[in-house]
Amino acid sequence: MKIKMRNVTLIIVSILIAVVLWLLVITEREYEADIYVPLVITDIPQKYMIASKVPTIVHILVRARGKDLLAEMLTSGKAEISLSNFSYGRKTITLSYDYFELYSQDIRLVEIVSPKEVIIDLDRKDTKKVPVFSKLVIIPADGMVCSVEPEFEPTEVTLDGPESKLKKISEVHTVAETLRGFNTSTSVLVPLISPDDFVNAIPDTVAALLEIEPLAQRRIDNIDVKLVDSQRSKGTIEPNKIAVIITGASSDVDIVNKSQIKAFIAYKDSLSSATEIKPTVTVPVDVQIIGTDPEYIKFTPQGRSR
């Protein structure tokens, strides 16, 4: 059976009219609804700033006609607190209808659900210079070494924030990050960790200067081995000279001399060791010990047969 186009058009028009009439009816009825509006803080006095967390959204219960509620949800209603008459210190503000700007006066505020009160701390603005410290881990490419701790440019930054917060901050740190694979000296931009939610670092990134050098190794011969912890006892150390093998950045390894290396054994160790003792060796802090040659030596106290 064929349906005439004229009849289809009449059916569609009838449905549309019915929907419009239904919408008119339901939007003229009154309803209660939960809505959420932004909380805006205005007129902050000069030389002051907010130093506490303030809610950004207020949950309220309102009553109005359906069409007014729909309009409110589609527009930018808000709650607004002016600080024009405020000064230093903490203020507790109890919210009421006077703080709300809604779409229509016909929208009635039934209840302020949350928050009912807003606490605002006003503090003086201040600035302060603090040094930058590293939380970086540097892992150079194979055969290379980071010869010194990273230096930063700038070495200190300016903090901008509430006076009470700045008094508690004496330094800032870089982010905890591992930098890998460098085979030459370079600089890398590194972000700083914000010391507080209300404090800004200026600048908020610094350049980390990385000194990367080849890893060197060196053998230093004829280091005397001394006996310590012995007031009267004597004995024979065999051998009494050893070679010490060190490693580190080439610039550090090259300048080490024999007088900076100390090798010794403790007398008390000889009493608990049947035959051989591993000597203790100290070297400058910028280099590391790989080992000694020989690794062990013998000590025979005087009067004891070998």
C-alpha positions as CSV (number, residue, x, y, z in Angstrom):
1,M,0.0,0.0,0.0
2,K,1.4,3.4,-1.0
3,I,1.4,6.3,1.4
4,K,0.9,9.6,-0.2
5,M,3.7,12.2,0.4
6,R,1.1,14.7,1.7
7,N,0.1,12.4,4.5
8,V,3.7,11.8,5.5
9,T,4.2,15.5,5.8
10,L,1.1,15.9,7.9
11,I,2.3,13.2,10.3
12,I,5.7,14.8,10.7
13,V,4.2,18.2,11.3
14,S,1.8,16.8,13.9
15,I,4.6,15.1,15.8
16,L,6.7,18.3,15.8
17,I,3.7,20.3,17.1
18,A,3.1,17.7,19.8
19,V,6.8,17.7,20.9
20,V,6.8,21.6,21.0
21,L,3.6,21.6,23.1
22,W,5.0,19.0,25.4
23,L,8.2,21.0,25.8
24,L,6.2,24.1,26.6
25,V,4.2,22.3,29.2
26,I,7.2,20.7,31.0
27,T,9.4,23.8,30.8
28,E,6.7,25.9,32.5
29,R,6.6,23.6,35.5
30,E,8.8,24.2,38.5
31,Y,11.6,21.9,39.4
32,E,14.4,21.6,42.0
33,A,17.8,20.8,40.6
34,D,21.4,20.5,41.7
35,I,23.7,22.8,39.7
36,Y,27.4,23.7,40.0
37,V,28.7,27.3,39.4
38,P,32.2,28.6,39.4
39,L,33.5,30.5,42.4
40,V,35.3,33.7,41.3
41,I,37.6,35.8,43.6
42,T,37.9,39.5,42.6
43,D,39.4,42.8,43.7
44,I,42.4,41.3,45.5
45,P,44.2,44.2,47.2
46,Q,47.5,45.4,45.7
47,K,50.6,43.9,47.3
48,Y,48.6,41.0,48.6
49,M,47.8,37.5,47.3
50,I,45.8,34.5,48.3
51,A,47.9,32.0,50.3
52,S,45.4,29.1,50.8
53,K,43.5,26.8,48.6
54,V,40.0,28.2,47.7
55,P,37.2,26.1,46.1
56,T,36.7,26.7,42.4
57,I,33.1,25.3,42.3
58,V,30.0,25.8,44.5
59,H,27.3,23.1,44.6
60,I,23.8,24.6,45.1
61,L,20.2,23.5,45.0
62,V,17.8,25.8,43.2
63,R,14.1,25.9,42.2
64,A,12.7,27.4,39.0
65,R,10.7,26.8,35.9
66,G,12.2,24.2,33.6
67,K,13.1,26.7,30.9
68,D,14.9,28.9,33.4
69,L,16.9,25.9,34.7
70,L,17.9,25.0,31.2
71,A,19.0,28.5,30.5
72,E,21.0,28.6,33.7
73,M,22.8,25.4,32.8
74,L,23.7,26.9,29.4
75,T,24.9,30.2,30.6
76,S,27.7,31.4,32.9
77,G,26.2,31.8,36.3
78,K,28.7,32.2,39.1
79,A,29.4,32.9,42.7
80,E,31.6,35.9,43.3
81,I,33.5,37.1,46.3
82,S,35.1,40.6,46.3
83,L,38.1,41.2,48.5
84,S,38.1,45.0,48.1
85,N,37.6,45.6,51.8
86,F,39.9,42.9,53.0
87,S,43.4,43.1,54.4
88,Y,46.2,40.8,55.8
89,G,45.0,37.7,57.6
90,R,42.5,34.9,57.5
91,K,38.9,35.5,56.6
92,T,35.9,33.1,56.8
93,I,33.1,34.0,54.5
94,T,29.6,32.4,54.9
95,L,28.0,32.1,51.4
96,S,24.5,33.5,50.9
97,Y,22.3,34.4,47.9
98,D,24.0,37.8,47.7
99,Y,27.2,36.1,46.4
100,F,25.5,34.4,43.4
101,E,24.8,35.8,40.0
102,L,22.3,33.6,38.2
103,Y,20.5,33.7,34.9
104,S,17.2,34.9,36.2
105,Q,15.8,36.4,39.4
106,D,13.1,33.8,39.1
107,I,15.7,31.1,40.0
108,R,15.4,30.7,43.8
109,L,18.3,29.5,45.8
110,V,17.0,26.6,48.0
111,E,20.2,25.5,49.6
112,I,24.0,26.1,49.4
113,V,25.1,22.5,49.5
114,S,28.9,22.8,49.5
115,P,30.9,24.6,50.5
116,K,28.8,26.7,52.9
117,E,31.9,28.7,54.0
118,V,35.0,29.8,52.2
119,I,38.2,30.4,54.1
120,I,40.7,32.9,52.5
121,D,44.2,33.7,53.7
122,L,45.5,37.0,52.4
123,D,49.3,37.4,52.7
124,R,51.8,40.0,51.5
125,K,53.5,39.4,48.2
126,D,57.3,39.0,48.5
127,T,60.3,37.8,46.5
128,K,63.4,36.0,47.6
129,K,66.6,34.6,45.9
130,V,67.5,31.0,46.7
131,P,70.2,28.6,45.3
132,V,69.6,25.7,43.0
133,F,70.5,22.2,44.0
134,S,70.6,19.0,41.9
135,K,68.5,15.9,42.0
136,L,69.9,14.7,38.6
137,V,71.6,11.4,38.0
138,I,74.2,11.5,35.2
139,I,75.0,8.3,33.4
140,P,77.5,9.1,30.5
141,A,78.1,6.9,27.5
142,D,80.4,3.8,27.9
143,G,84.0,4.9,28.5
144,M,83.1,8.3,29.7
145,V,82.6,9.9,33.1
146,C,80.9,13.0,34.5
147,S,84.0,14.5,36.2
148,V,82.2,17.0,38.5
149,E,78.7,17.6,39.9
150,P,76.5,19.5,37.5
151,E,76.7,23.3,37.8
152,F,73.7,25.5,37.0
153,E,73.1,28.6,35.1
154,P,71.7,30.6,36.8
155,T,73.0,29.3,40.1
156,E,70.1,30.9,42.0
157,V,66.5,31.9,41.1
158,T,64.0,34.3,42.4
159,L,60.9,33.0,44.2
160,D,57.7,35.0,44.0
161,G,54.9,34.2,46.5
162,P,53.3,34.8,49.9
163,E,55.6,36.1,52.6
164,S,54.8,33.4,55.1
165,K,55.6,30.7,52.5
166,L,58.9,32.2,51.4
167,K,60.2,32.3,55.0
168,K,60.2,28.5,55.1
169,I,62.1,28.0,51.8
170,S,65.9,28.2,51.6
171,E,66.6,26.4,48.3
172,V,65.0,24.8,45.3
173,H,65.8,21.6,43.5
174,T,65.8,20.3,39.9
175,V,63.4,17.5,39.0
176,A,64.7,14.0,39.9
177,E,65.8,12.9,36.4
178,T,68.3,10.5,34.9
179,L,70.3,11.9,32.0
180,R,72.0,9.2,29.9
181,G,74.3,8.6,27.0
182,F,76.4,11.8,26.9
183,N,79.9,11.5,25.4
184,T,80.9,15.2,25.5
185,S,80.5,18.2,27.7
186,T,77.1,19.8,27.2
187,S,74.3,21.8,28.8
188,V,70.7,20.6,29.3
189,L,67.6,22.6,30.2
190,V,66.1,21.1,33.4
191,P,62.8,22.1,35.1
192,L,62.8,23.1,38.8
193,I,60.4,21.5,41.4
194,S,57.9,24.1,42.6
195,P,58.6,24.4,46.4
196,D,55.0,25.3,47.1
197,D,51.6,25.5,45.2
198,F,51.6,29.3,45.8
199,V,55.2,30.0,45.0
200,N,56.7,30.6,41.5
201,A,60.3,30.2,40.6
202,I,61.7,32.8,38.1
203,P,63.0,31.3,35.9
204,D,61.4,27.8,36.3
205,T,64.1,26.0,34.3
206,V,67.9,26.2,34.5
207,A,70.7,25.0,32.3
208,A,72.6,22.1,33.8
209,L,76.3,22.2,32.7
210,L,77.7,18.7,32.4
211,E,81.4,18.1,32.3
212,I,81.9,14.8,30.4
213,E,85.4,13.3,30.0
214,P,87.0,10.1,28.9
215,L,87.3,7.5,31.7
216,A,91.1,7.0,32.3
217,Q,93.0,4.3,34.2
218,R,96.5,4.6,35.7
219,R,98.9,2.4,37.6
220,I,101.1,4.1,40.2
221,D,104.0,1.9,41.4
222,N,106.2,1.8,44.6
223,I,103.6,2.9,47.1
224,D,104.9,2.2,50.6
225,V,102.8,0.0,52.9
226,K,102.8,1.1,56.5
227,L,101.9,-0.8,59.7
228,V,99.3,1.0,62.0
229,D,97.7,0.2,65.3
230,S,101.0,-1.0,66.7
231,Q,102.7,0.9,69.5
232,R,105.6,-1.5,70.2
233,S,105.3,-4.5,67.9
234,K,107.3,-4.6,64.7
235,G,107.5,-7.1,61.9
236,T,108.2,-7.8,58.3
237,I,105.9,-6.7,55.4
238,E,106.3,-8.6,52.2
239,P,106.3,-6.9,49.8
240,N,106.5,-3.5,51.5
241,K,105.7,-1.6,48.3
242,I,102.7,-2.2,46.0
243,A,101.2,-0.8,42.8
244,V,97.8,1.0,43.0
245,I,95.5,1.1,40.0
246,I,93.1,4.0,39.9
247,T,90.4,5.2,37.6
248,G,88.4,8.4,37.0
249,A,88.1,11.4,34.7
250,S,91.4,11.8,32.8
251,S,91.9,15.3,34.2
252,D,91.7,14.0,37.8
253,V,93.7,10.8,37.2
254,D,96.6,12.6,35.5
255,I,97.3,14.9,38.5
256,V,97.4,12.3,41.2
257,N,100.9,11.8,42.7
258,K,102.4,9.1,45.0
259,S,102.2,11.3,48.0
260,Q,98.4,11.4,47.8
261,I,98.1,7.6,48.0
262,K,98.4,5.9,51.4
263,A,98.6,2.1,51.9
264,F,98.5,0.4,55.3
265,I,97.7,-2.7,57.2
266,A,96.5,-2.9,60.8
267,Y,98.4,-4.9,63.3
268,K,95.2,-6.3,64.7
269,D,94.4,-7.7,61.3
270,S,97.7,-9.7,61.3
271,L,96.7,-11.4,64.5
272,S,93.5,-12.8,62.9
273,S,95.0,-13.6,59.5
274,A,96.8,-16.8,59.0
275,T,98.9,-15.8,56.0
276,E,97.9,-12.8,53.9
277,I,96.3,-9.4,54.5
278,K,94.5,-7.1,52.0
279,P,96.0,-3.6,52.4
280,T,93.7,-0.6,52.9
281,V,94.4,2.1,50.4
282,T,93.2,5.8,50.4
283,V,93.3,8.0,47.3
284,P,92.0,11.5,46.5
285,V,88.2,11.8,46.5
286,D,88.0,12.5,42.7
287,V,89.3,9.1,41.7
288,Q,88.5,5.5,42.6
289,I,90.6,2.4,43.3
290,I,90.4,-0.5,40.9
291,G,92.8,-2.6,42.8
292,T,96.4,-3.2,44.0
293,D,99.2,-5.4,42.7
294,P,99.7,-7.6,44.6
295,E,96.2,-7.8,46.0
296,Y,97.4,-9.4,49.3
297,I,100.6,-9.0,51.3
298,K,102.2,-10.9,54.2
299,F,103.0,-9.5,57.6
300,T,105.2,-11.5,60.0
301,P,105.3,-10.0,63.5
302,Q,108.8,-9.8,65.0
303,G,109.6,-12.9,67.0
304,R,107.2,-15.1,65.0
305,S,108.7,-17.5,62.6
306,R,107.7,-17.2,58.9
